[in-house]
Amino acid sequence: MAIFTAKDVFEFAVKIEINGEYFYRETAKKLKNPAVQQLFLFLADEEVKHKKIFQEMARRLGNFQPTSSSADFEAYLEAYTQNLVFSADNIKSKIAEVNDEKVALLFAIDKELDTVHYYKEIKTIIPESEQGLIDRIIAEEQSHVLRLAKIKKTLS
């Protein structure tokens, strides 16, 4: 019997996006470099779009229970969701630590990569008909990593 429903998985994705938006907006206020500020505000807006997609998917899929998930996979997913990505406590402490653009960019890159990994994992347990949306969001998250890395390189 599944521990997680697809709705649970997407509701966690919504939390990731909410916390990501908060990080980007609050950190942008602390940064001095206009290009990095602008990128962080753009990324905050992207998180809002992704949140809406995941809210709709959670609503639409309701209580769909993945048939291919195992107890080990569910335990892994639970540990992952509790300890990684854009968690509220992690975000607030990191924002307090941000003292320059490089620190902010490195944290953002790390969290975007964690997010991509999570979305790739959940893609394996949702209906095939929904996987295209997840692929689109993964591609967008990967483009965020590239944009963050590119601007970080200009600061070196």
C-alpha positions as CSV (number, residue, x, y, z in Angstrom):
1,M,0.0,0.0,0.0
2,A,1.4,3.4,-1.0
3,I,2.5,5.8,1.7
4,F,2.3,8.7,-0.7
5,T,-0.4,9.6,-3.1
6,A,0.4,11.7,-6.2
7,K,-1.4,14.5,-4.5
8,D,1.1,14.3,-1.6
9,V,4.0,14.4,-4.0
10,F,2.7,17.4,-5.8
11,E,1.8,19.2,-2.6
12,F,5.4,18.9,-1.5
13,A,6.5,20.3,-4.9
14,V,4.2,23.3,-4.2
15,K,6.1,23.8,-0.9
16,I,9.4,23.6,-2.8
17,E,8.2,26.3,-5.2
18,I,6.8,28.6,-2.4
19,N,10.1,28.3,-0.4
20,G,12.1,28.9,-3.6
21,E,10.1,32.0,-4.4
22,Y,10.6,33.3,-0.8
23,F,14.4,32.7,-1.0
24,Y,14.7,34.5,-4.4
25,R,12.7,37.5,-3.4
26,E,14.2,38.0,0.0
27,T,17.7,37.4,-1.2
28,A,17.3,39.8,-4.1
29,K,16.6,42.6,-1.5
30,K,20.1,41.9,0.0
31,L,22.1,41.9,-3.2
32,K,23.9,44.8,-4.7
33,N,24.5,43.6,-8.2
34,P,21.5,44.6,-10.4
35,A,22.0,41.7,-12.8
36,V,21.9,39.1,-10.0
37,Q,18.9,40.9,-8.4
38,Q,17.0,40.8,-11.7
39,L,17.8,37.1,-12.2
40,F,16.6,36.3,-8.7
41,L,13.3,38.2,-9.2
42,F,12.8,36.4,-12.6
43,L,13.4,33.0,-10.8
44,A,10.9,34.0,-8.1
45,D,8.3,34.6,-10.8
46,E,9.2,31.2,-12.3
47,E,8.6,29.5,-9.0
48,V,5.1,31.0,-8.9
49,K,4.3,29.6,-12.3
50,H,5.6,26.2,-11.3
51,K,3.6,26.3,-8.0
52,K,0.4,26.8,-10.0
53,I,1.1,23.9,-12.3
54,F,1.8,21.6,-9.3
55,Q,-1.4,22.8,-7.5
56,E,-3.4,21.9,-10.5
57,M,-1.7,18.5,-10.8
58,A,-2.4,17.8,-7.1
59,R,-6.1,18.8,-7.6
60,R,-6.5,16.8,-10.8
61,L,-4.8,13.6,-9.7
62,G,-6.5,13.5,-6.4
63,N,-5.7,10.3,-4.6
64,F,-3.9,8.5,-7.4
65,Q,-1.6,5.9,-5.7
66,P,1.5,5.0,-7.7
67,T,1.5,1.3,-8.4
68,S,5.2,1.1,-9.2
69,S,6.5,2.4,-6.0
70,S,8.0,0.1,-3.4
71,A,8.3,0.6,0.4
72,D,12.0,1.4,-0.1
73,F,11.2,4.0,-2.7
74,E,8.5,5.6,-0.5
75,A,10.9,5.6,2.5
76,Y,13.5,7.3,0.3
77,L,11.1,9.8,-1.0
78,E,9.9,10.7,2.5
79,A,13.5,11.1,3.7
80,Y,14.3,13.2,0.7
81,T,11.3,15.5,1.2
82,Q,12.1,16.0,4.9
83,N,15.7,16.8,4.4
84,L,16.5,18.5,1.1
85,V,15.5,21.1,-1.4
86,F,14.0,24.4,-0.4
87,S,12.8,23.7,3.1
88,A,11.5,26.7,5.1
89,D,14.1,26.4,7.9
90,N,16.9,25.9,5.4
91,I,15.9,29.0,3.5
92,K,15.6,31.4,6.4
93,S,19.0,30.5,7.8
94,K,20.6,30.7,4.4
95,I,19.1,34.1,3.7
96,A,20.6,35.3,7.0
97,E,24.0,34.0,5.9
98,V,24.0,35.6,2.5
99,N,26.7,38.3,2.5
100,D,27.4,38.4,-1.2
101,E,26.2,37.4,-4.7
102,K,28.5,34.3,-4.9
103,V,27.1,32.8,-1.7
104,A,23.6,33.4,-2.9
105,L,24.3,32.0,-6.3
106,L,26.0,28.8,-5.0
107,F,23.1,28.1,-2.7
108,A,20.6,28.7,-5.5
109,I,22.4,26.4,-7.9
110,D,22.6,23.7,-5.2
111,K,18.9,23.9,-4.4
112,E,17.8,24.1,-8.1
113,L,19.8,20.9,-8.7
114,D,18.1,19.2,-5.7
115,T,14.8,20.3,-7.1
116,V,15.6,18.8,-10.6
117,H,16.5,15.6,-8.9
118,Y,13.3,15.5,-6.9
119,Y,11.2,16.1,-10.0
120,K,13.0,13.4,-11.9
121,E,12.2,11.0,-9.1
122,I,8.5,11.9,-8.9
123,K,8.2,11.6,-12.6
124,T,8.8,7.8,-12.3
125,I,5.7,7.3,-10.1
126,I,3.1,9.5,-11.8
127,P,0.8,8.6,-14.7
128,E,2.5,8.7,-18.1
129,S,-0.1,11.3,-19.2
130,E,1.3,13.8,-16.7
131,Q,5.0,13.3,-17.4
132,G,5.2,15.8,-20.1
133,L,4.4,18.6,-17.7
134,I,7.1,17.4,-15.3
135,D,9.6,17.2,-18.2
136,R,8.8,20.8,-19.1
137,I,9.4,21.9,-15.5
138,I,12.6,19.9,-15.2
139,A,13.9,21.6,-18.4
140,E,13.0,25.0,-17.0
141,E,14.7,24.2,-13.7
142,Q,17.8,23.0,-15.6
143,S,17.8,26.3,-17.5
144,H,17.7,28.1,-14.1
145,V,20.9,26.3,-13.1
146,L,22.5,27.3,-16.4
147,R,21.5,31.0,-15.9
148,L,22.7,31.0,-12.3
149,A,26.0,29.4,-13.3
150,K,26.6,31.8,-16.1
151,I,26.1,34.9,-14.0
152,K,28.3,33.3,-11.2
153,K,31.0,32.9,-13.8
154,T,30.9,36.6,-14.6
155,L,31.5,37.4,-10.9
156,S,34.7,35.3,-10.7
